[in-house]
Amino acid sequence: MLRRTFVSTGGVAAGTAFAGPLGSGGGLAVLSGPYGPPGSPDANGVALPDGFSSRVVARTGHRVGGVLWHPAPGDGACFPDGDGWIYVSNSEIPLLGGATAIRFRQDGSVYGAYRILSGTDLNRAGTATPWRTWLSCEETARGQVFECDPYGVRAAMPRLAMGRFRHAGAVCDPVRRVVYLTEDEPDGCLYRFVPSCWGDLTTGRLEVLCATGDEGPVTWRRVPNPAALLEATRHQVETAHRFDGAGTCHHSAGVFLFSGGNDGRIWAYDAEREWIETVGTGNAGNTMELALVGPDHTAAPFLRVEGHPGSEITGPALSPDGRRLYFSSQRGRRGDAAGTGGLTYEVTGPFSRLPR
């Protein structure tokens, strides 16, 4: 499956980032970016616009900050930490997945790392919450959502009310106080979790999106049994809308974007209008590119990773000050399914040139 990854640029700029080959279909137009096109690849195989540089901060199987960096790095996010910050990364491997955090000083140097989740299965999807926790989700048939402490103080806890299914993407909408969740199945669904109390995911209501077509108004209906003890969540509501392998996602200004996964489409759900539509498509193949996607659904290529034909870009996230971008090549140059060649990068440069 071709994965597309979105990342918020926070206060630095309006927009997202998109990992994967770009197409001109639908409403996702490919334009020239504010930085210009990626140039020739550097010593790390990363092609960047003029003024930007990359470094490798972690390699699978090598120590970083005192711990071994995990295989198959997946979704990630940054959290403020005094004058520095923390980068959290999932591990998308069976049985030993989990998540790891790296601590950075203000100058970008690493001064510690630690596991925040262990012993879980295929941790692909993840998102930061407004209350500064990390949601790490399993991509298995009865996968769970675990709420983790990126600061390493509190133990990770499963959030059972959020449903057990093959999680592919998760993102919070702090305005409507819901968490959106996608499902990686050929007939997967789009869900939203409505907590009983915002900031506490222990209890709440899991709902599934229902629609009569690929474009038009939608409704939400409650999933009777989120634990899916006798029947999968996607089969519990007859009118639930189906997506062919719904994938990673992003929320901005009331619009929830997510990839269609297997069919290559990019979907947009407008929460204000209660409306869903396709806004773009991707080209065939597995191009290792990261592009900026603006709020008007225009895309601008930003970086490209060369020499990693069997890998994909995962976990892009900006540091809290907006000056450093982190992302991973999940399987690296080796391209093996176990992700033993995974690499995590940092990109620095004049990000302030992004339009506000």
Helices and strands as residue ranges (DSSP letters): E 16-19, E 29-30, E 46-47, E 53-59, E 63-64, E 67-68, E 73-81, E 84-91, E 99-104, E 110-117, E 123-128, E 134-138, E 145-148, E 157-158, G 160-162, E 167-173, E 178-183, E 190-197, E 200-211, E 216-222, G 233-235, E 249-252, E 255-259, G 261-263, E 265-270, E 275-281, E 289-293, E 298-305, E 313-318, E 324-329, E 343-348, G 351-353
